[in-house]
Amino acid sequence: MTNLDEMEYNGLLDLEGAELCGDLEERNPPISLPNQSSDGALLAVDIGGTLIKLVYFEGNEDAMSHGRATGGQLRFVKFQTSRLDECLEFIRLNRLLYGRGLDTGSTSLNVKFKATGGGAFKFADVFKEKFGVSLDKLDEMDTVVTGANFLLKKIPNESFTCMHGKRTPVVVSQQNLFPYLLVNIGSGVSMIKVMGNRKFERVTGTHIGGGTMFGLAKLLTGCTRYDDFLQLSQQGDNLVLDLIVKDICGELVCLKQGLSASTLASSFGKVLSSRRKLSDYKAEDLATTLLSAFTYNIAQVSFLVASLLRLKRVYFGGSYIRGHASTMDNISYAIDFWSKGQMHAIFLRHEGFLGALGALLSNLNLKNDDMIFEDSKESEFNNDSSYADDGKLTTELSEDSVFPYLLVNIGSGVSMIEVIGKGKFERIIGTHIGGGTILGLARLLTGCTSYDDFLDLSQRGDNLTVDLTVGDIYGEHGYPKIGLPATTTASSFGKVTSNKLSDYRAEDFAAALLNAFTYNIGQISYFVAKLSGLKRIFFRGAYICGHAKTMDKISRALKYW
């Protein structure tokens, strides 16, 4: 009888001949490892705020080599974190902690298996109590990058582009893989510059991610499963709620000025001019509008970050993509639009299992040492701040010195204009998430009918009743390795568990909306200014209204970035 401790440390993960198998059109197809020994247990888990991702090796029944059982498949399965018991039962029924010939009766063996994600800390005692095993907790960022590099380097046909529902495989050049930007869409979004097998840097992130979409989807559509939300979004029409350029300028003006009449101007912007209540809208239309609003936003921030870092390859991963055609289409269209065809969004078949795969790879002595990770660097963009410690501008602005500057006009949408002199200016870019989005969502969630009422509500609210913080995921110490304190917002509306509006206060919704979108506008404004070489940014527009909290949040966002 073999001791489990020996199996943990003496195993070799043999990646030779690794390839996708089964139906390649299905989500998360198995990966064949034809030379892998199946004598020992091989599994790892990534426990997130919403999902548990489990990767395990299933050996072939009859294959033998040199008297040892060989060959099998890596398999991928997920569970709702709220249903942890289902995951534990799956591990027990499939005897995943025990290799062939091992004793399954003892509960006193000192066994470890690898785990990552915030839940690896939160639920460690549950695994110990249930199986007598300890979770060997790994850094989440390390494992995500290791998993991505493994898939891109070792698994043919893993990556693909997706436009208009058509998937096109991407041949990854091993000589030209690095550097690339990895955009990991979880409850929030992390953006990581990967420079080599052992070198990567978390450059930034945004708290408007999958948790934001799902939290708002629960409240607006009543759905309780993210897959149900995605299915609803396939059947709706976002133009019922979204404002497009034609709605503002008219088709004739669009033709004269060379504007695309169908360009999205303001997500949820039509709600402002409508007398309809939330119950008057179809759930399908609300779902489609949410999906387009936030996937376009994630894509725009990703494009700006990649442009700042001069990266042409952008890979998207994370459990909130889920192989969903519209999600990938929206991201691909937005990246192509803003980059004028010079940049492409690339997706991974196992996008939600990067962390679990990375944890699995760390578990054993790899024959291919180029897959081993080491400590990473994490930093934000270098800041050329024009602020002194007291927050005051260090230079006086005269009529001659004010130019050039970035003018950010916050209306229903947001326009960003480079002003280089009197009467000399050019619109650089814009974003569809502006004042119209804030007030449109506020009207649906709180019933307020004016922006002043919304601002008044936001003053009395607490966004932390619905926003997920870093502390909620990683505990009271936050995520010190990348400099994120526990109080940092990880996912706007990511803490929403109920689909009943009555379970929450209107004031808290208002505070969370103001927090989410002012920081988002501040972040995008900073990236655009830095990309354009501009150090001065002026904000104006009807949705600022001299409101102290709005100006304070935008200022804080700019100072942070």
N, C-alpha and C positions, 0 to 999 in steps of 0.2 A: 504493500500500500504506500502511495506517494504522499508526502506531506505537502499541503497547499502552499506553505511558505516557500518551499523549494521551487514549486512551479512558478511562483511569482517572479523570482529573481533569475531563474536559469533559462527561461524561454527566449526564443529568438523569433522576431517577426520577419518572415521571409516575404518580401514584396516582389520577388522575381515573377514575371508573368501576370502581374495584377491587371485586371481588366473588368469592365462592366459586363454583366451577364443578365440573362432573362430578357424581359420586354423593356427595351431602352426607352420606350415612350411613357412608362409608368414613372411615378415620382419615386425618388430615392431607390433606384434599382440596386440589387446586391452587387458587391464587388468580389469577383473570384480571386482567391489566393491559392493557386494550385499546388504550391510547395509548402504551405504552412502546416506545421504539426498541429494535430487536433488533440493531443494528449492533455494539454493544460487549459485552464479557464482563461478566456480572453474577452474582456468587456470593459466599457467605460461609460460614464453618464455625465450629461450636462444638464444641470437643474436650473432652469430660468424662472423668472417671475410668473410666466404663463404656462410654459411647456417644459416637460422633461424629455430630453433626447437621449436614447440609449443605442449604443453601437456594440454588437457582439459578434463573435466568430462562431459559425455553425459548421462543424466538420462533416465531411462526407462519411457515409456509413461504412463503405467497404474498401475505400482506397487505402493501400498500404505501400510503404517504401522503406526498405531496409528494416523490416519488422516493426515499423511505427505507422500509426494512422496518419495520413497526410491528406491535404487538400480540403477545401471548403469555401465558405463565402462569408464576407462581412455583411451583416444584415442591420437594418436601420428601422427603429420603431420609436414612436413618440406617444406621450401621455399628457393629459392635463395635470399641471402641478397641483391643482386642487384635488386631484384624484391619485395621490401618491400611492395609495394602497393597491391600485390596479397595476402600477409599475412593479411594486414589491411582489405581488402575486405572480406576475409574468416571469420575473427572475426566478422565483421559487419553482413554479411549475415546469419551467424549461431547464432547471438545474444549471443555470448559467454560471454559478460560482464554482462549479465542480467540473474538472476535466474527466476524461475517461479513466475509469479505474480508481477514482478517488472516493473516499468515505464521505457520505453525505449525512451521516448520523450525528457527528460531533458538532456541538455548538461552542466549543471552547477554543477552537483554532484561532490563532492571532493572524487573521487574513486582512489584507488591504486591497482595495481596488481604486482606480483613479477616478476622480470626479472634478468637475469645474462648474462655474456659474455660482451666483449668489446663494442658491439653495444648497450647495455642497456644504456650506457652513450651517445653514439654518436647519437642515434635516439630518446632520451627521449622527445624532443620537438615535434617530429612528432606525437607520440602517444597522447601527450597533446592536440595538435591542432586538431587531427582527432576525438578523442573520449572524450576529456576533462578529461582524466585519467592521473595519475602520475605513473611512473614506480618506484617501490621500489627496488632499485638496490642491489643485493647480491653478495658477493665475489664468483668468479667463482670456485676456488679450493674447497671452503666449499660445494658448491652445488653439484659438481661432486662426491665428496666422499659420501655425504648424499644420493644421488641418487643410487650410487653403493651399499651402505650398505642396503638400502631399498629393492632393487631387490634381493640381495643375502640372506637377512634374511626373507623376507616376501613372495616371489614369487617362488613357486615350479617350477622346470624345466626351470628357467631363464638362467642358465649357462650351457655350453657344451664345449666339445673339438671337434676339427675338423681335421681329417687326411684323406687324399686321397678323399676328398669330402664327407666323412661320418661324420655326427654329432652324438655325444654320450652325452646324458644328464649327468650332474655332480650333484650328491647329495651333497648339502652343509651341513656340520656338524655345527650346531649352537655353539657347544662347542669348535670347532676347526677352526673357520673361520679366526680368527685373529692370527698373523699378516699376511698381504698379500701385494704384490706389485700391484698397479693399474697403468697401462700404458695407458695414455689417448692420442690417436693419433688424433690431430687436424691439423691445419696448421703446427705447430711444435709438439713436443712430451713432455709431462710432466710425470714424474715418481714419484709416491706418495706411501710412506709406510703407510699403514693403520693399526693402532694398536688397534683400538677399535671403539665403536660407537661415541665417542667424542674425539678421539685422532688420529691425523694423521700428517704426516710430508712430505713436498715436498722435495725429496732428490736430484733430478737432472732433467735434460731435455736435449733435443737435437733439434737443429734448422733444422735438416734434417727429415722432416715429410711429412704429406699429401700434404701440400702446395708446397713442393719441387717437389714431383712427378707430381702434377697437373700442376705446372708452366712449368716444362720441357716438360710435355706431350703436352701442348698447342703449344710450340715452335717446337717440333720435329715431332708431328703427325698432328697438325692442328685442333685437337678436341677442342671443346669449353665447353663441359660438362664432369664432372668427371665420370659419369655413362657411357658415350660413351668411355672414355679412358679404363675403366674396361672391357667393352665389347670387345674392340679391343685387350686387353691383353689376352683374352681367345683364340684368334685365331692365335697367333704368335709363333715364335720360337726364344728364346733368344740366342741359340747357333750360330745364324747368326752373332751376334755382340760380344758375351761374349767369353772370353778366358778360357778354362778349363785346368786342370793339364796336361792332355794328349797332348794338343797342345804345351806345353812347354817342357815336359820331354820325350814324346813318350810313347807308351803303354808298351814297354819292361822294361824301367826304372821304370815305375809305379809298375809293377809286382815285380821287384827285391827289391824295397824299401817299398813295402806294402802300396803304395799310391792308393787312389781311382782315377782312370783315369778321372772320370766324375765330380770331385769336381770343383766348380767354383773358378777360380784363379783371374780373373780380369774382372769386369763388363765393357762392352764396349771396352775391350782390343783388340779385333780383328780389330777394326776400324783403329788402328795404322798401320797395315801392308796392309791395303786395299787402293786402289785408288778411292774407291767409295765416292760419295758426298751424302749429306743428301737425295736428291731427288732419289737416286738409291736404297734406303732401303724401305721396306714395312712398312707402319705405324703400322701394327700388330706386326711386329718383334721389332720395337722400343718400343712399349707399353709394350710388355712382358718383355723386357730387363729392362726397367725402374722399373716395378713393382717388379721384382725379386731383383734388386739391392738394393732398398730402404726398402722393407719389410724384407729382410735378415739383413740389417744393423740395423733396429729398433729392431729386435729380438736379435741380438748379444749384443747390448748395454743393452737391458733389462735383458738378461741372466747374463751379468757381474755385473750389479747393484744388481740383486737378489742374486747372489752369495756373493757379498760383504756384503750384509745385512743378509745373511744366511736365505733367504726366499725360500720356496719350491713352494708356490702358486703364480702364476703370472696371473692376470686378465687383459684382453685387452679391452679397450673401445674407443669411439671416432667416430666422424662422417665419418672418412675416411676408416673405415672398411666396412661398408655398407652390412654386411652379404655376402660379396663376397668370393666365394669358394677358388679361387687361393690366395687371400690375406691371408686368414686364414690358408690355407695349407702351404704357404711359411713360415709364422711365426711359425706354429706348428713344421714344419720340422726342422727349424733352432734351435729352443729352444731344441728340442729332440736331435739334432746332437751335439750341444755344451755341453749340460748337460749329454751326454751319457745316455739318458733315465731317468735321475733322476729328471727332471723338466718338467712340462707340461704347455702349453699355454691354458688358459681357456677364452672363449668368452661369451658375454652377448647378448641376443636377442635384447635388447633395447640399444645397445652400444652407439648410437649417441644422446640419450636423457637423459644421466645421469645428466647433469647440469639443464635441464628444470624440471626433476622430483625432484631434490633436491630443486629447487626454489619453486615448488608447495608444497612440504612437509613443507617448512618453513612458508608457508602462514597462516596456521591454527593451532589451539591448538590440538596437536595430543593426541589421547587416549593412544598411546604407547609411553611413554616418552623416551624410549631407542633409538628412531629414531631422537631425537632433536640433532642438532649439536651445538657446541660452538666454540670459537676461536681456531684456529689450530696453530701448530708450523710449521715453514718452515725453513729449513736449508740445506746447502750442506754437503757433507762428510767432516769430520774433516781432516784437512790437516796437515801432518807431513812434512812441507816444509823444504827443504835443502837450501833455498835462504835467504840471508839477505835482508834488505830493499832496498839496491842499486842494487839488482838483481844478485849479484855475488855469486858464490858458497862459502859456509862458510868453507869448508874443502878442503885442497889440496889433489889431487889424486896421490898416489904413486902406484908402481907396485903391492905392496902387498895389498893395501887398495881398489883397484878398484873393486875387485870381492866381491860379485856377482853383476851383473848388467843386465838390459834388453837391448838387442840390437834390434832396430826397423829398418828393412831393407825395404826401400820404393822403390819397383820396379813397375812393372805393377800392381801387388797386393802388399800386405804388409805382411811380416813375422815378428813374434816377438819371440825372442830367449833368453832364460835365460842362461847366461854365468857364470859358477861358478868357473872357473879356466882355466889355459892354456890347450887348447884342450878338455875342459869339458863343454859341452853345450847341450841344449835341446830346440827344437822348441816347444813353448807352444801353440801358437794360431796364426791365421793370419786373415786378412780381405781382401775381394775381391774388396773393394773400395780403390784404390791406384792411383799411377801415371798414369796407363793405363786408368783408369776411367776419370781422370781429362783431359788428353790429348785427349782421344777418344771423350768425349763430346765437348771439345773445338774445335776439328776439325769439328764436325758436326754443331756447333753453329756459329763459327767464320771463318771457312775455313783455319785456320793456319795449317801449315804442320810440324812444329817442336816445341819442348818444349821451346827452346829459344825464338821463336816468340811469343808463348803463354805467357811466363813470361814477355816479353817486353810489350805486350798488357795489361797485368794485372796491370802493374805499372801506366798506364795512365787512368785506369778505376775507376768507382765509383759503388761499389756493391749495394749501397742504392737505385739505380734506379730500381732494380729488387728484392731486398731482403726486406721482411716485418720485421719491427722492433716492439718492444714492444710498442713504442710510437704510431705507426700507429694503434694499436689495442686499447690501453687504454688511449691514450692522452699524453700530454707533461710531466706528472708526472710519467709515467711508471706504474709499478706494485710494489709499495713500500713495500707491505705486505710480499712479498717474495724476496725483495731485487733486483729486476730487473729494472735498469734504462731505460729510454725511448729509449736510443740508442742501447740497446741490440738487436741482431738479433734474431727474433722469428721464422722465417721461410725462409730459403734460397730459392730464386726464388718465394717466396710467394706473391710478389707484381705484378707478371706478369699477365696482363689482356688481352693482345692481342696475337693472334696466328701467327702474322707476324714477322719474324725475322727482317725485315727492319724497324720496329718501335723502335728498340733498337740499341745501339752501341755495336760493337764487344768488345771494351775495357771494357765495363761494364759487359758483360757476363764473360769475362776472370777474372775480379776482383772478381765476385761473385763465380765462380767455385773455385778459389784459396782459398777464404775465407771459403767456405763450407767444402771442403775436408781436408784442413790442420787442421782446428779445430776438425773435426771428427777424424782424425788420432791421434791428440794430446789427445783427450778425451779418446779414446779406449786405447791408450798406458798408460795413467795414471791409468785407472781402472785395466788393466792387471798387471801393476807394483805393485799396492797396494794389489791386490788379491794374488800376489806371494811374498809379503813382500820385494820388491826391491825398493830402494830409488834412484838408479842411472839409468838413461836412456840415451843411446847413439843412435843417429839417423845417418843413412847412406843411400846410394842408389843413383841411377842415377837421381831420380826425386827431389833431393834436390839441387844439382848443385851449392852449395855455394850461392844460391840465398837469398839475405838479407830478402826479404819480406816473403818468405817461412819459413825461420828459425825463423823469428820474430813471425809469427802467431802460429807456433807450440810451441814456448817458452811461448807465452802469454796464450795459451790454457792450458799448463801444470801448469803454475803458478796459473791460475784461479782455476783449479780443486784442 
